[in-house]
Amino acid sequence: MLRKSFKATIGASCIGYFTQAVLINFAPLLFITFQKEFGLSIAQLSVLIATNFATELIIDFLGTKYVSKIGYRRSVIIAQALSVMGLVMIPMLPKLLPHKFLALEIAMIFCGLGGGLIEVLISPIVGACPTKKKSAIMSVLHSFYCWGQMGVVLLSTLYFRTVGIENWEYLSLIWAIIPAVDLVLFCFVPINTLVDESEESSFGDLIKQKLFWVFLVMMLCAGATELSMSQWASAFAEAGLGVEKWIGDLLGPCLFAVCMGGARVFYATHSDKIGLKKGILISAFICIFSYLVAIFSPIPIISLLGCALCGVGSGMLWPGTYSIATNRMPKGGVPMFGLLALAGDLGCLSGPYLTGMMSTAFGGNLKMGFLCSLVFPVTLVIMVLILMRYFKKPTNN
């Protein structure tokens, strides 16, 4: 049954994005714990985030060259195996190595390897499935990253409240079960290729097109806008606003994920009525407004709701840019998805890193870090306006 059903392929792909959410969002929930248990600084925590996404950047670039040669199936199985290893290493390596920061760095590298391959592979695998309303399906697919983020925060918070945060190591091993199951699924589900390798645009062909550079900048800003807020929301609530950890996690990163997933599902059900470019533009303005609320509100609960509102704005940015690029550059194939993922992950790296470094420069004030990161949604607005003005196409996209 699994070998014949492309619904099973889409299902396995959705679990893949759930896995990526675990890889990216589990460790930040433990940042304050890492500070207390391992003596890490905010700067070192920023480096952990940067290491994860820097590794994804490298994999994104290599994926544009080698995934088609290795094959989608083998590559996605390797991705799940690396994800399992990364999640197992987070609790195990600090027990085995005397240098705790180095141990966590190694674990983040393996998480980045798995997450990077997932990012390169899952969207083209789903794009190659024989389905209608591909932009809607793409939006639903990416919503599973949100549900994964929500699940990580909710279930981890429940675990910490019942079992105790001092037993966090076992939870990391529990989360590793998800990519292990997905590995088995990808051994059997049918997988098509998006474009025949001989017809795919080359790296050189893509970078010569001005339109593609617009998409690259949009992806960079989309990743930075989303992750600058979501990666630091827990620490912002706990240290910056002084609320209890479980309350901050629920009203910060968890509500952020719910809002982002809801926005993606909303677009999927209204994709025929909402233009992608218009939707992305509105989303970027929502992000700008939410950042300003988080930064300038004197009331902690309103600041947290500002963080969550950013999830509404972020929801359409990443899958929307993918969908526009697919429509406008149908022969892009894996090289296009790989380079777009590279740009997005560069944003995922630079956004949280800039937030952390600027916060450190201002004495640990995360609001100042968020203020500096406003440059990303503002730039995204400019890019969409350029797309609408200079790269017109007589369609809704």
N, C-alpha and C positions, 0 to 999 in steps of 0.2 A: 504493500500500500504506500509506504513512504517513498519508494523508488519512482512512483508514477504521479504523485500529487505535488503540484507546484504550490498548493496551499501550505503543504508541509515545509516547503522551502522557505516561504515567506514567514511561517511560524518560527523556524529555526533562526532565520535572520533577525526576527524581533527579539528572540532570546539573546542573540549576539549583541544587539544594542543594549539590552538589559545588562549583559556582562560588562560592556564598556562603562556603563554608569557605575557599576560596582568598582571597577578598577580606578576610576577617576575620583569618586566621591566618598569612598570608605575611609581612606587615610586622613583626609581633612577633618573628619569628625573626631579624630584622635589627636589633633595638633596640640591642644592644651595638655593632654595626657603625655604626649611625647616630650613636651617642655618639662613637665614635672618628673617623669620617670627617667628620661634620658638626658635631661639638661640642654635641650635644643633651644636655640634662639629663634626669633621671628625670621631673621635672615636665613637661617638654615632651613626653616620650614618652607620659605619661599624657594630655596634651591631644590627641595624635594619635589615641589610642584613643577618647577622648571625642568627637572631631570625627566619626569614622566613625559612631559610634552616634547622635550627635546628629542627623546628617544622615538616618540611617535613621528616627529618631523623627519628623522633619518629613514624610518621605515616607509613613510609616505613617499619619499623620493625614490628609494630603492624599489618600492612597489610599482612605480610607473614603468620600470625597466624589466622587472623579472617575474611579476605575478602571472602575466599571460604565458610566459614560458614554463613556469612551474605548474600552472594549472590552478583554476579557482578552488577546486575541491581540496587538493593537497595544501594549498596556502591557508584556507580557512580552518582546516584541521590543526595545522601548526599554530595558528593564531589562538585557538582555544587551549591548546596544550601550554603555550607560553603564559596565558592568562591564569591557568591553574597554578603554575609554578610561581608566578609573582605573588598571588594571594597567600600561598603557603609560606613564601619567604618572609613576608612582613612580620609574622610573629616568631618564626624560627631563627632567622639569621641573627637578630640581636642577641639571642641566647648563645649563638655559636661564635660570634666575633666580638672582640673586646671593644672595637670602635663602633658604637651604636649608630652614629650618623652614617658611616660608610655602609653598614649593614642595611639600613633603610634605603640608602641610595641604590644599592644593588637590586633590592626588591622593586624599587620604582622603575628601574631599567627594564626588568622583565614585565612589569605591568604595562609599561610603555610599548614594548615590543608586541604584546598581545593586542593592546588597544589600537595601536597603529595599523596593524594588519586588518583588524576588524573594520576600522574606518575606511581603509582602501577597498575592501572586498565586499562588504555587505550591501552597499548601495548599488553597485553594478550587478551583483547577483540578483537583487530584487528587480532592478531595471530590465534585466534580461528575461524575467518571467513573462509568459504570454498572458498579460492582464490588460484591462482597460483602466482609464483614469489613473495613469501612472503618478501624476503629481499628488493626487489624493492618497494613493497607497504609500508613496514616499513620505508623506506627512505622518501617516499612521505609523509607519516603520520607525521614524525618528521619535515619535511620541513614546516609544518603549524605552528610549534613553531616559525620558522624564519619569516614567513609571519605575524604572530601575533606580533612579536617584531618590524618588519618593520612598520606594521600598527599603533602600539602604538606610535612609534616615529614620523612618518609622520603626522598622524592625530592629535596627541597631539601638535606637533609643529605648525601645521596650526591653531589649536584652540588657542594656546598661542599668536600667531601673530595677530589673528583677534579679538578674544574675550578678550584677556588679561590674562597673567599668574596669576594675582591676583584673577581670577575667576576659578582657578584650581579645586576647590571643586566639581563643577557641572560636570566636565569631568569624575571624578571618578565614579559618579553615572551613567553617560552614558555608561561607559565601563561595568558596572555591568549588563547591559541588555543582553550581550552575554552569560554568564553562565546561566542566567535565561531562555533564549530560549533553550539552550542545555539541561537543566534540563527537559523541556517538551519533547524534542526529545527522550531522553533516557527512557522516560516512555513507548515508543511505539516500538522502533526499536528492531529487533531480536538480541539476545545475546547468543552465545554459550560459553561453558567453554573450555579452552585450553586443559586441561588434567583432567580426572576424579579424584576427590579428593582422592580416594583410591589408585591411581597410582602416585600421585605427589611425588616428592622427598621431604623428610623432611628437616628441618633446619639442623639437625645433619648429614644427608647423604650428603648434599651440602658442608658443611664446612670441611668434611673429604677429599674432592677431591682437589688435588693440582691445577688442571686445573681451578677450580672455583675461587681459590684465585687469579690466574692471571687475570681472568675477573674482579674481584672486584677491583684490583689495577688499571686496565685499565679504569674502569668506574670512579673511584675517580679522576684520572688524566684528563680524558676527561671533567668532570664537572668543575674541577678547572681551566683547561686551557681556556675553553670557557668563564666562568663567571668572572674570574679575569680581563679579558679584557673588556667584554661587560658591566659589572656592573659599571665600573669606567670610561668608554670611554667618557661619557657626562661631568662628573666633570673634567676629564683630559683635555678635549678640552677647557672648560670654564675657569677653574682656572689655570691649568698647562701650557696651550699653549696660553691663552689670546685671544681666538677668541670668537666671539659673540655666544650666546647660540644656536640660531637656526642653525647657520652654523655648530657648533660642533656636534649638535644632528644628523644633516643630514649626515655629513661626518664621524661621529664616530659610534654610536650604530645603526643608520639606515642602513648605507652602510655595516656594519658588518652583519646585519641580511639578507640583500639582497645577500651578498656573501655566507653566510652559507646556505640559502635556495636554491640558485642556485647550490651550490655544491651537495646538497642532491638530487635535481631533476636530475642533471647530472648523478649521480650514478644510480638513478632509471632507467634512460633510457639506461645506459651502464652496467647494473649489470652482464650481461652474459659475458662481456669481462674483467671486472676488479675484481681481487681477493680481498676479504675483507681485509685480513691481509696486503697485499701489499698496498692497498688503504689507510688503517689506518696509515701505516708507513710513506708513502709520506705525508699524511695530518699532521702528527705530526712534520715532518721536516719543513713544510710550517709554522706551528704555531711558531716554534723556530725562524725562519727567521723573521716573522712578529713582534714578540716581540722585537727582536734586532733592527729592523727599528724604531719602536715606541720609544724605549728607547734612541737610539744614534743619530737619525737624528736631525741636528740642525735646520731644516726647519719645522715649525709647520704643514704645509699641508702634508708633507711627513710622519710625525709622525702619523697623522690622517689616512692616507692611510695604514700605517702599522697596525693600529687598525682594519681597515676594512679587510685587507688581512687575519688577524687571523680568520675571519669568513669563508673564503674558507677552511682553514685548519681544523677548528672545525667542519665543516659540517658533515663529515662522522664518527667522533669519537664515538658519543653516539649511534646512530642507528646501526652503523657497529658492535660495541661490542655486542649489543643486538642480532643482527642477527647471529654472530658467536656463541654466547652462546646458542641460540635456536637450531642451527644446531648440535652443539656438545653435548648438554645436553637436548634432546627433552622432557624428563619427568620432567624438572625443575618446570614447571607450575608457579602459582602465587608466591610460596616461592622464586623461583629463580629470577623472575622479581622484587619482593619486595626487596630482598637483593641487587640486582644490582642497583636498584633505590636508595636504602639507600647509597650505596657506591658512586653513582654519586652525590647525594645530599650532602654527606659529602664533596666531592670535591667542589661543588657549594658553600658550607659554608666556607670551609677552604681557598679556593683560594682568593675570594674577601676580606675575613677577614684578611688574611696574607698581601695582597696588601695594605689595609687600615692601618693596624697597623705598617707595615714597613715604609709606607709613613709618618705616624705621627712621627715615631722615627727619620726620617731624615728631620724633619721640614716641613712636608706637601708635600714633593717631591714625586709625584706619579710615576715618572720614576724609582726611587729606589724601590718602591713597585713592579712594573712590573719586575724589574731585579730579585728580590727574587722569584717571581712566575714562573720564567723560569724553576724551578726545576720540575714542573709538566709535561710539554711536553717532557722534557729530560727523565724523568722516564717512560713516556708512550712509548717512542722509545725503551727503554730497555725491557719493558714488551712484546712488540710485537716481538722483536728479540728472547726473551725466548720462546714465543709461537711458533714461526717458527722453532726454533732449537730443542726444547724438546717435543713439543706436535703436532707432524706432523700428518696430515690426508690426504689420497690420494684424495682430492677434491680441487675445486677452493677456498674453504672457509678455 
